[in-house]
């Protein structure tokens, strides 16, 4: 009988020169490849289903072998390892991953970079993904499910005006981070979408891994917005001298989350850009209430259905 084997589903390492944030997702799966390249609709469905049927590598001691250092980390109950490390000499590339006491973890090709990213740019852009860069129809459950499970990556539609804005900011020297409420299961599909549409490279932060039974029963995650706010704070604290542009949409709570970040870190937030994907009186009231406050702090707020490439010039 075929056994599920350990796979490094996602990995990123980002350094500010003295501290490196290292994180990744470990799963047990029958499959080793999740390219989502030239898949049929049925193959797309099967591979997404396989990701939700995979097992998490829970509470495992993990050894990460870099070119100039070896460290140990521990996965949480969702199979995620996440933490900051100080190195005598910051490594440049991940070579191997082992679960202590087990065989070597398989590292897929063309699913993430093994390089440690050193960011020397002054501006960092943190962008949501669903309904900000890709049409996901979050507010329409049936269409959302159909689009996710049965639409080939090559057929997924970008939010063109926001993608152009993101690309222009990158061309002007900004570095990209992607922060989404999608679960870790969807990392290969999201990564492929970003590459398919030539979006700037950058680490992708997703919510914790979910099991198929939780999806089928509609089990709600506790405090789902906490993920975004916690990660946002981790990134801002890792780069205290950087300025940030926060990009999202109004299908979930991006505006409220970014407003909290602006309150907590007013000197580091330059701009908040929210795409109006759906009509929301609640968000409109928030915008009206906080726009003067943000302006007084020198923080720009842009809330509209579309944006020109030269929005921040």
N, C-alpha and C positions, 0 to 999 in steps of 0.2 A: 504494500500500500504506500502510495506517495505521501511524503511528509512535508509539512510546511517548514520552510527554512527562513532564517533571519535575513531581513533586507533593510538597508538604510533607505527609507522612503524619501526623506528630505534632510538637507544639511546646509547650514550657513555658519560662517565665522566672520565677525566684523571687529576690527581693531581701531582704537583711537590713538594708538601709539604706545600706550602703557597697559591698557586693559583690553582683553579680547572677549567678546560675547560669543559663546559657542552653543549651538542648539541643533537638534535633529530629531527625527521620528524613526523609531525602530518597530518593525512589524514582523510577524511570521506569515509567510504567504507561499502558495504553490507556485505563483508566478514570480519571475525575476525581471520582466520587462513591462514597463508601462509607458510606452512612447506616445500613445494617442496620436500617432502619425499615420494618415491614410487608413484609418479604421473605418469600417462600414458602420451603419447605425447600430446593427446588432452587436458588433464587436465592441463598440463604444459602451453599450449597455452591459455587456458581459464583464468588461474590465472594471467599470465603475462598481458593479455588483461585487466583483472579486475583492475590491478594496474595502468594501463594507463587511465582507465576510472574513477578512484577514484577522489574525489575532494580534493583540498588542504585546510587546515585550515589556511586561510589567515588572517594576522594581528590580531591574537587572543592573549589575555593575558592568559598566562599559569602558573599554580601554580604547582611546583614540590615539593612533600613532601618526604624528606629524613628521615633517622632514627634520625638525630640530628639537622636538620635544614629544613626550608621551604623557597623557593625562588620563585620569580615571573620573568618570561621572556616573550618575545613577539615574535610570529612567524612573518616571513617576508611574502612577497606576494606569496612565494612558499611553505609556511607551515613549514619552517625550523626555529627552535630556536637555537641560537648559541651565546655563550658569555663566558667570564671568570668571576669567582666569588672568593672572598676571604671570608673564613669562620673563625669564632673564633675557631671552632672545625670542622675539615674536616669530612663530613659525610662518611659513608661507603657503604650505600645502598639506592637506590631509592625505595620508598614504594608505592606512588600513584601519579597520574597526573590528574589535573583538568583543564578544560577550564573555566575560571571565568564566572559565570552566566549560565553555562551549566552543564550537567551531567559529571560524572567521565569518564576519557578516558580509553579505554580498553588497557591493556598491555599484548600482546601475550606472551605465554610461549615459551622458547627455540628458541628465535629469536635474543636475545642479552643479555648480562649480565647487571643486575641492579647494580652491584658492582662498586664503584668508584675505579679506578685503581691508585695505588701509585707505581711509577716506581723508583726503586733504582738501576737498572742496569746502567752501564756506557755507553753501546753502544745501540743505537736505529737504527733499520732498517726500512726504508720507502720504500715500494714496490708497484709498479703498479700491476694491476691484469690482464687485457685483453692482451693476447699474451705475457705476462710475466710469469704468473702462470697458465693461462688457455688458451687453443687454442680457440680464438674468431674470427679469420680471419677478422680483422678490415679492411684490405686493399681490401677485396673481398665482396662487399655489399650483393649480393644474398646469398652467403654461410654464411655470418655473420647473416643475418636475419633467415635463415633456422636453423642454429645452436642455436640461441637464443630462438626462438619461438617454435621449434618442437623437441628439444633434451632434454631428461630427464636429470636431474642433475647428476644422477648416471652414465650416459653415456658420460658426458662431459670429455674431455681429458685434463690432466695436462701437463704442460711443465716440464717434469720429472727432467731434470738436474737442472733447476732453483729451483724447489720445494725442491730437495735434498739439494741444497746450503742454501736455507732459513731455512730449518729444522736444518741443522748443525750449522748455526749461532745462532739459538734459543737455541740449546743444549749447546752452548758455553756461554750462558748467555744474549744474545741480546734480546731486546723487539721489537715486531713488530707493525708497523702501515701500513695500506693499504690505498693507495691513487689512485683513479681511475677517469677517465672521463665518466664512466657509470653514469646514472642518479639515483636519489634516488628510483625511481620506482623499480629498480632491486635489492635493498638491500636484500630482503628475499632470492632470488635465489643465490646471491653472498655469503651470510652468510652460506647458506646450502652447497654450493660448498666447502667453506673453511673447514667446519666441516666434510663433507663427505670425504675429502682427508687429514684429520688430520694435516692441516696447523696450525701454532701457533696462539693462540688467540690474538686479537688486534683490536683497533678501525678501522672502515671502513669509510673513507671520500669519499663521492660521490658528483657529480654535482647536481644541483637543480632539483626538481621534474618536469616532463614534462607531458603535456596533450596528449591524443591520436591524436588530430587534428594536433598538431605540428609534431608528428612523421610521420603521413600519408602525410602531405604536404611537408615534408622534410625541415621544417623551421630550419635555421641555428642559432646556439646560438652565440651571440656576444662574441668575444674574449674568445674562449672556453678554451684556455690554462691558462687564468687568475685564474681559480678555483684552479688548481694544485699549481701554484706558491704562491697564497695567503695562502692556507692551509699549504703548506710546510714552509712558513715563520712563521705562527702561531705556529707550532710545535717546530721549532728551537728556537723561542723566548721564548716559555714556558719552554724549557729545555736548558738554555744557557751554562750549564756546561757539557752537554752530547756531545758525538761524534756520527756522523751519517754515515750510509752506505745507499746510494740511489740506488735502483734497478728498472730498467725499460726495455723498448724495443724500437725499432726504427720504429714502425708502425705509431706513432704519433710524438710528439715533446718532449719526455722525456729527450733526451740528451740536448736540448737547455734549458729546464727548470732547469735541474740539474746543468748545467753550470752556469746559472744565480745565483742559490743558492750558488755555489762554489765561485763565484765572490763576493757576498754579505756577505757570512759567511765562509771565507776560513779556519778559525781556528776550525770550528766545523765539516766540511765535511772531512771524512777520505777516503772514496772510492765511486766511481761511477761505477756501473755495468750495462751495456746496452746489452741486448740480440739482436743480429742481426736476426730478424724474417723475414725480406725481404731485398733484395739488394737495397741499397740506396747510390747513389753517393754523394748526399748532405751530409748525415751523415758521410760518409767516409772522406769527405773533412774537416768537422768540427773536427772529431777525429784527423786527421793529423795536423790541425792547433793548437789545444788546448792541445794536449798531453804533450808537453814540458812545457807549461805554468803551467799545473796542477802538473806535477812532481816537478817543482821548488817550488811549494807551499806545497809539501808533500802530495798531493792528488792522489790516485791511480785511473786510468781509465782503465776499462776492457770492450772491445767491441768485441764480438765474437758470433758465432752461438750457442755455448754451453760452460758450465763452469764446472770444477771439484769441488767436495765438498770441497776440501782443497785449494781452490783458494786463500783465504786470510790468510793462515797459514804462 
